[in-house]
């Protein structure tokens, strides 16, 4: 435990309260490329301490920036948080107790922690140069971001945890101006990537822009459609809030009890924060609860919710380790890595209507499940020939759609989401 946290814990232990300290210290570098030219370079440092205090059934919270403070500053911080607890209307449901934390491999790369800013800047210049080299009829833009963080949770029940993680994000955008069309690609990693990953990002964006430039509107259609993993992600995001414990507790979720059929028997959805090397992985959550694999839907049957300590307690369940936060915020419920399990059917050679991506999922109603999502890019495959389309709408109800879901075999990763192609019965207008 770092010295300032030890001092803060000592002060808190002299008070008749329950307490929890969450601290962070990190830095990031981000680089934006516009029209094949490095347009902006930015470096940020941040650190701080969040403190929650439980007193007489109420919860107080406050935070301070930085992790170097005198004892008198820490004493004032404690007194302020206790005063907030005394006037708080937020119910206190206790803090987690110590539990065995899993070893999650591949979430830290020393190369990212130690890379000099000048070297990261040189990588961004190399990315811009690669764009100029690969540029044809499109304009290319994109970004790189690198981050390192050390964080920890300590509480009055004996939880004392600390971890380090690293992150790299890469994006690319291609815009055709001769014949309007665009494409994009985004991926994130836990380890430092070289020029090969950057070139792949550019080529993926260019491929979609080329298809988009040739795409025309499709005649209205209802029937069998295959969703690429990008489109499956949008559908799952429409559904996701229904698994959050707070939404369940306040009756805002479509789901209420386990065992209900909510999808086809071929559809299984997991949340797993213990997967090696994935962007959503962690050994413990923002309250110190161990990360775990949580089955949300198994063979179409509702099996689990995403829970933090508070709402698990209110629902009479056990936390799934899905409390997300920064030192500036109290914990809230979120997902880690979401996985749609592969099915038995090979859809790689599917011929028919395929939707690559849709957008606007935030406009859908997660409780009713009704959605109307613009199609960014799709294609019709007949006799091996691919005819792209766009500007249609994928409309329907997410719960009805999932009851027809038939996942394919081959899994694809998009940041912290993994899924195969999924065949569904859908309507396109």
Long-range contacts (C-beta under 8 A, 24 or more apart in sequence): 1-152, 1-154, 1-160, 1-162, 2-67, 2-152, 4-49, 4-67, 4-68, 4-69, 4-74, 5-49, 5-152, 5-154, 7-71, 7-74, 8-49, 8-51, 8-74, 8-77, 8-78, 9-154, 11-71, 11-74, 11-75, 11-78, 12-53, 12-78, 12-156, 13-156, 15-78, 15-82, 17-53, 17-54, 17-55, 17-82, 17-85, 17-156, 18-53, 18-54, 18-55, 18-92, 18-94, 18-95, 18-155, 18-156, 18-157, 19-51, 19-52, 19-53, 19-54, 19-95, 19-155, 19-156, 20-51, 20-52, 20-53, 20-95, 20-153, 20-154, 20-155, 20-156, 20-159, 20-287, 20-288, 21-49, 21-50, 21-51, 21-152, 21-153, 21-154, 21-155, 22-49, 22-50, 22-51, 22-52, 22-151, 22-152, 22-153, 22-286, 22-287, 22-325, 22-327, 23-47, 23-48, 23-49, 23-50, 23-67, 23-151, 23-152, 23-327, 24-48, 24-149, 24-150, 24-151, 24-326, 24-327, 25-67, 25-149, 25-150, 25-151, 26-147, 26-148, 26-149, 26-150, 26-151, 27-147, 27-148, 28-145, 28-146, 28-147, 28-148, 29-117, 29-120, 29-121, 29-145, 29-146, 29-147, 30-143, 30-144, 30-145, 30-146, 31-120, 31-121, 31-123, 31-124, 31-127, 31-143, 31-144, 31-145, 32-141, 32-142, 32-143, 33-124, 33-127, 33-128, 33-131, 33-140, 33-141, 33-142, 33-143, 34-141, 35-139, 35-140, 35-141, 36-128, 36-131, 36-132, 36-135, 36-139, 36-140, 36-141, 37-128, 38-124, 38-125, 38-128, 41-121, 41-124, 43-117, 47-327, 48-326, 48-327, 48-328, 49-77, 49-327, 50-325, 50-326, 50-327, 50-328, 50-329, 50-330, 51-77, 51-78, 51-81, 52-81, 52-95, 52-330, 53-78, 53-81, 53-82, 53-84, 53-85, 54-85, 54-92, 54-94, 54-95, 55-82, 55-85, 55-86, 55-92, 56-85, 56-86, 57-91, 57-92, 58-85, 58-86, 58-88, 58-89, 58-90, 58-91, 58-92, 59-85, 59-88, 59-90, 59-91, 59-92, 60-84, 60-85, 60-86, 60-88, 60-90, 61-90, 61-330, 63-327, 63-328, 93-309, 93-310, 93-313, 93-314, 94-157, 94-309, 94-313, 95-155, 95-156, 95-157, 95-159, 95-287, 95-288, 95-309, 96-155, 96-157, 96-159, 96-287, 96-288, 96-289, 96-309, 96-319, 97-157, 97-158, 97-159, 98-157, 98-158, 98-159, 98-160, 98-288, 99-289, 99-290, 100-290, 101-161, 101-283, 101-284, 101-290, 101-291, 102-274, 102-283, 102-290, 102-291, 102-292, 103-283, 104-273, 104-274, 104-275, 104-276, 104-281, 104-282, 104-283, 104-291, 105-276, 105-277, 106-190, 106-191, 106-276, 106-277, 106-278, 106-281, 107-163, 107-165, 107-166, 107-190, 107-277, 107-281, 107-282, 107-283, 108-164, 108-165, 108-166, 108-190, 109-166, 109-190, 109-191, 109-192, 111-191, 111-192, 112-146, 112-147, 112-148, 112-166, 112-167, 112-168, 112-191, 112-192, 113-148, 113-164, 113-166, 115-146, 115-192, 120-144, 120-146, 123-195, 123-198, 126-195, 126-198, 127-195, 127-198, 130-195, 130-198, 130-199, 130-202, 131-172, 131-202, 134-199, 134-202, 134-203, 134-206, 136-206, 137-176, 137-177, 137-178, 138-174, 138-175, 138-176, 138-177, 138-206, 138-209, 138-210, 139-174, 139-175, 139-177, 140-172, 140-173, 140-174, 140-202, 140-205, 140-206, 141-172, 141-173, 141-175, 142-170, 142-171, 142-172, 142-173, 142-201, 142-202, 142-205, 143-169, 143-170, 143-171, 144-168, 144-169, 144-170, 144-198, 145-169, 146-192, 153-284, 153-286, 153-287, 153-288, 154-288, 155-288, 159-288, 161-283, 161-284, 161-288, 163-282, 163-283, 163-284, 165-190, 165-282, 166-190, 166-191, 166-192, 167-279, 168-192, 168-193, 170-197, 170-198, 170-201, 171-201, 172-198, 172-201, 172-202, 172-204, 172-205, 173-205, 174-202, 174-205, 174-206, 174-208, 174-209, 175-209, 176-209, 176-210, 176-212, 176-213, 178-213, 179-213, 179-214, 180-212, 180-213, 181-209, 181-210, 181-211, 181-212, 181-213, 181-214, 181-215, 182-208, 182-209, 182-212, 183-207, 183-208, 183-209, 183-210, 183-211, 183-212, 183-377, 184-208, 186-414, 186-415, 187-413, 187-414, 187-415, 188-279, 188-415, 188-416, 189-277, 189-279, 190-277, 190-278, 190-279, 190-281, 191-277, 208-356, 208-377, 211-377, 211-379, 211-386, 211-388, 212-376, 212-377, 212-388, 212-390, 214-388, 215-377, 215-378, 215-379, 215-388, 215-389, 215-390, 215-391, 216-388, 216-389, 216-390, 217-389, 217-390, 217-391, 217-392, 218-353, 218-378, 218-380, 218-389, 218-392, 218-428, 220-392, 220-427, 220-428, 220-429, 221-353, 221-427, 221-428, 222-425, 222-426, 222-427, 222-428, 223-353, 223-425, 223-426, 224-352, 224-353, 224-423, 224-424, 224-425, 225-352, 225-353, 225-354, 225-355, 225-423, 225-424, 225-425, 225-426, 225-428, 226-347, 226-350, 226-352, 226-353, 226-354, 226-355, 226-408, 226-421, 226-422, 226-423, 226-424, 227-354, 227-355, 227-421, 227-422, 227-423, 227-424, 227-426, 228-354, 228-355, 228-356, 228-357, 228-412, 228-421, 229-412, 229-414, 229-417, 229-418, 229-419, 229-420, 229-421, 230-356, 230-357, 230-414, 231-355, 231-356, 231-357, 231-358, 231-394, 232-340, 232-419, 232-420, 232-421, 232-422, 233-414, 233-417, 233-419, 234-357, 234-358, 234-359, 234-361, 234-373, 235-361, 235-371, 235-398, 235-401, 235-402, 236-269, 236-338, 236-340, 236-417, 236-419, 237-361, 238-361, 238-364, 238-366, 238-369, 238-371, 238-398, 239-366, 239-369, 239-398, 239-399, 239-402, 240-335, 240-338, 240-366, 241-366, 242-366, 242-367, 243-271, 243-296, 243-304, 243-305, 243-306, 243-335, 244-305, 244-306, 244-333, 245-305, 245-306, 245-307, 245-308, 245-311, 245-312, 245-314, 245-315, 245-317, 245-333, 246-311, 246-332, 246-333, 248-305, 248-311, 248-315, 249-311, 249-314, 249-315, 252-367, 253-367, 254-366, 254-367, 254-368, 254-369, 254-399, 255-302, 255-305, 257-302, 258-301, 258-302, 258-303, 258-304, 259-301, 259-302, 260-301, 260-302, 261-300, 261-301, 261-302, 261-403, 262-297, 262-300, 262-301, 262-302, 262-399, 262-402, 262-403, 263-297, 263-300, 263-402, 263-403, 263-405, 264-300, 264-402, 264-403, 264-404, 264-405, 264-406, 265-299, 265-300, 266-299, 266-300, 266-343, 266-344, 266-405, 266-406, 266-407, 267-297, 267-299, 267-300, 267-340, 267-402, 267-405, 267-407, 267-422, 268-295, 268-297, 268-298, 268-299, 268-340, 268-341, 269-295, 269-296, 269-297, 269-338, 269-339, 269-340, 269-341, 270-294, 270-295, 270-296, 270-338, 270-339, 270-341, 271-296, 271-306, 271-320, 271-322, 271-335, 271-336, 271-337, 271-338, 271-339, 272-336, 272-337, 272-339, 273-321, 273-322, 273-336, 273-337, 275-337, 275-339, 278-337, 278-413, 278-416, 279-337, 279-415, 279-416, 280-335, 280-336, 280-337, 280-338, 280-415, 280-416, 281-336, 281-337, 281-416, 282-336, 284-321, 285-319, 285-321, 285-322, 285-323, 285-324, 285-331, 286-323, 286-324, 286-325, 286-331, 287-319, 287-323, 287-331, 289-319, 289-320, 289-321, 289-323, 290-321, 291-321, 291-336, 292-320, 292-321, 294-320, 294-322, 300-403, 306-333, 306-334, 306-335, 307-333, 308-332, 308-333, 335-416, 336-416, 337-416, 337-417, 337-418, 338-416, 338-417, 338-418, 339-417, 339-418, 339-419, 340-407, 340-418, 340-419, 340-420, 340-422, 341-407, 342-407, 342-408, 342-409, 342-410, 342-411, 342-420, 343-406, 343-407, 343-408, 343-409, 343-420, 344-409, 345-406, 345-407, 345-408, 345-409, 345-423, 346-408, 346-409, 346-410, 347-408, 347-409, 347-410, 347-420, 347-421, 347-422, 347-423, 348-408, 348-409, 348-410, 348-421, 350-381, 350-408, 350-421, 350-423, 351-381, 351-382, 351-383, 351-384, 352-380, 352-381, 352-382, 353-378, 353-379, 353-380, 353-428, 354-378, 354-379, 354-380, 354-381, 354-421, 355-394, 355-426, 355-428, 358-394, 364-398, 368-397, 369-397, 369-398, 369-399, 369-400, 370-396, 370-397, 370-398, 371-395, 371-396, 371-397, 371-398, 375-428, 378-428, 392-428, 392-429, 393-428, 393-429, 394-426, 394-427, 394-428, 395-427, 395-428, 395-429, 396-426, 396-427, 401-425, 401-426
